[in-house]
Amino acid sequence: MNLAIRATDEDDDAMRERRCIVRGEVLPDGKLIRLVVAPDGTVTPDLACTLPGRGIWVSADKASFETAVKKNLFAKAARAQVTVPPDLAARVEMLLVARMQADLGLARRSGQILLGFDTVLKGIQSGDPPAVLVEALDGAADGKRKLFGAAHARGLKIETIECLTASEISLAVGRENVIHAALKSGRLQERLSADAIRLSGFRTVPAVSHESDE
């Protein structure tokens, strides 16, 4: 699956890798966050990579953002005095959540999403299983193990996204207490998966045992 996000830097639009100003590593831009300096000098996240100007790239994780803010690396990268919101990492996290919620809502409106344990289980057992499971970060482990077991029993390797809370998923799809959801392969699923990789760097996802309780 291609998780790269199109870059718009005026010097090389075609390049799909960028250097993180914190780590100094060259990484696929799907593992980075692009930021630009707004006309008022404020460092602004550009998750969709559409804002004009030269991008400043930071690894998509909370620690890298906190280091960049603490060491004033944005000013060094921009070669100018800039204003950096002290809660920049939290802002990026919330913007990623909002992007994923928008895609989940679009999937619901276009009929591309399965909601609820029973519906997702039937989808896994069908002849056209989903490509990705969306499991609530704060959901109980038992249901997750059962869905994983159902997929494993059929020899399916279904990607699992587990970085949104139940309330965030529920708000996105307009239904209460959604713990389990699933999407079939497609552009929405790919975009959701790409953003999930980035959001996971800002949240602690608990380890869930998939072993049988027996």
C-alpha positions in Angstrom: 0.0 0.0 0.0 1.4 3.4 -0.9 1.1 5.6 2.2 3.1 8.5 0.8 1.5 11.9 0.8 2.1 14.1 -2.2 4.5 16.9 -1.3 4.2 20.4 -2.8 7.6 22.0 -2.1 8.4 24.2 -5.0 11.9 22.9 -5.4 11.0 19.2 -6.0 7.3 18.3 -6.2 8.1 14.7 -7.2 10.3 13.7 -4.3 8.5 11.4 -1.8 11.1 11.6 1.0 12.0 14.5 3.3 14.5 15.2 6.1 13.3 15.5 9.6 14.7 18.7 11.2 14.9 16.9 14.6 16.4 13.5 13.8 18.2 14.5 10.6 16.9 11.3 9.0 15.5 11.1 5.5 12.1 9.4 5.7 9.0 8.8 3.5 6.8 11.8 3.8 4.0 9.6 5.0 5.9 9.3 8.3 6.4 13.0 8.6 4.4 16.1 9.3 4.8 19.1 7.0 4.7 22.6 8.5 5.0 26.0 6.9 5.5 29.5 8.2 2.4 31.5 7.7 2.5 35.2 6.6 2.3 36.3 10.2 5.3 34.2 11.1 3.4 31.4 12.9 4.5 27.8 12.3 1.4 26.1 10.9 0.8 22.4 10.3 0.0 21.4 6.7 -1.2 17.8 7.0 -2.6 17.8 3.4 0.6 19.2 2.0 -1.2 21.9 0.1 -0.1 25.2 1.6 2.3 27.3 -0.3 5.9 27.8 0.8 8.9 25.7 1.6 7.9 22.9 4.0 9.5 22.1 7.3 9.3 18.4 8.1 9.2 16.8 11.5 8.8 13.1 12.3 5.2 12.2 13.1 5.6 11.7 16.9 5.1 13.7 20.0 8.7 13.5 21.2 10.1 15.0 18.0 7.7 17.9 18.1 8.5 18.6 21.7 12.2 18.6 20.9 11.7 20.9 17.9 9.8 23.4 20.1 12.2 23.2 23.0 15.4 23.6 20.9 13.8 26.3 18.6 14.5 24.1 15.6 11.8 25.7 13.5 13.5 29.1 13.5 16.7 27.4 12.5 15.0 25.5 9.6 13.1 28.6 8.4 16.2 30.8 8.9 14.0 33.5 10.4 12.3 34.4 13.6 9.0 32.4 13.9 6.2 32.0 16.4 5.8 28.5 17.5 2.6 27.6 19.5 3.7 25.8 22.7 1.0 23.2 22.2 2.0 22.5 18.6 2.2 18.7 19.2 -1.4 18.7 20.6 -2.6 20.7 17.7 -1.1 18.3 15.2 -2.7 15.4 17.1 -6.1 17.0 17.0 -5.8 17.8 13.3 -5.0 14.2 12.5 -8.0 13.1 14.5 -10.2 15.5 12.6 -8.9 14.2 9.2 -9.6 10.6 10.2 -13.0 11.5 11.5 -13.8 13.3 8.2 -12.8 10.2 6.2 -14.9 7.9 8.5 -17.9 10.2 8.1 -17.4 10.1 4.3 -17.2 6.3 4.4 -20.4 6.2 6.4 -22.2 8.4 4.0 -21.0 6.5 0.9 -21.7 3.1 2.4 -18.1 2.0 2.6 -18.0 1.2 6.3 -19.2 -1.6 8.6 -20.2 -0.7 12.1 -20.6 -2.8 15.2 -19.2 -6.1 16.3 -21.8 -8.4 14.6 -21.7 -6.5 11.3 -17.9 -6.5 11.2 -17.7 -10.2 12.1 -20.1 -11.0 9.2 -17.9 -8.9 7.0 -14.8 -10.9 8.0 -16.7 -14.1 7.3 -18.0 -13.0 4.0 -16.6 -13.5 0.5 -15.5 -9.9 0.4 -13.8 -9.2 3.7 -12.7 -5.7 4.8 -9.1 -4.5 4.4 -8.9 -2.7 7.7 -10.4 -2.9 11.1 -10.9 0.3 13.1 -10.9 -0.6 16.8 -11.5 1.9 19.6 -8.4 2.7 21.5 -10.4 2.5 24.8 -12.5 -0.5 23.8 -12.5 -3.8 25.6 -9.9 -6.3 24.5 -12.2 -9.3 24.4 -14.1 -8.2 21.3 -10.9 -7.3 19.5 -9.5 -10.7 20.2 -12.6 -12.4 18.8 -12.5 -10.4 15.6 -8.8 -11.0 15.2 -9.4 -14.7 15.8 -12.1 -14.8 13.1 -9.8 -13.2 10.6 -6.9 -15.5 11.6 -9.1 -18.5 11.2 -9.7 -17.6 7.6 -6.0 -16.8 7.0 -6.8 -13.1 6.5 -4.2 -10.5 7.3 -6.5 -7.5 8.0 -4.8 -4.2 9.0 -5.9 -2.9 12.4 -6.2 0.8 13.2 -6.4 1.4 17.0 -5.6 5.1 17.6 -9.0 6.7 17.9 -11.3 6.6 21.0 -14.8 5.2 20.9 -16.2 8.7 21.3 -14.1 10.0 18.4 -15.3 7.2 16.1 -18.9 7.5 17.3 -18.9 11.3 16.6 -17.4 10.7 13.1 -20.1 8.1 12.0 -23.0 9.6 13.9 -23.7 6.6 16.1 -23.3 6.1 19.8 -20.7 3.8 21.4 -19.0 2.5 18.3 -16.1 0.2 19.3 -15.6 -1.8 16.1 -15.7 -0.7 12.5 -14.2 -1.9 9.2 -13.5 -0.6 5.7 -13.0 -2.3 2.4 -10.0 -1.5 0.3 -10.0 1.8 -1.5 -8.8 5.4 -1.4 -10.6 6.3 1.8 -9.1 3.2 3.5 -5.6 4.1 2.2 -5.9 7.7 3.5 -7.2 6.6 6.8 -4.4 4.1 7.2 -1.8 6.7 6.3 -3.1 9.1 8.9 -3.3 6.3 11.5 0.4 5.7 11.2 1.1 9.4 11.9 -1.5 9.7 14.7 0.0 6.6 16.4 3.1 8.6 17.1 1.2 10.9 19.3 -0.8 8.4 21.3 0.0 5.3 23.3 -1.8 2.3 21.9 -2.1 -0.5 24.5 -0.8 -3.9 23.6 -3.7 -6.3 23.2 -3.1 -10.0 23.5 -4.7 -12.0 20.6 -4.3 -15.3 22.4 -7.3 -17.4 23.2 -8.7 -17.1 26.7 -9.0 -20.9 26.9 
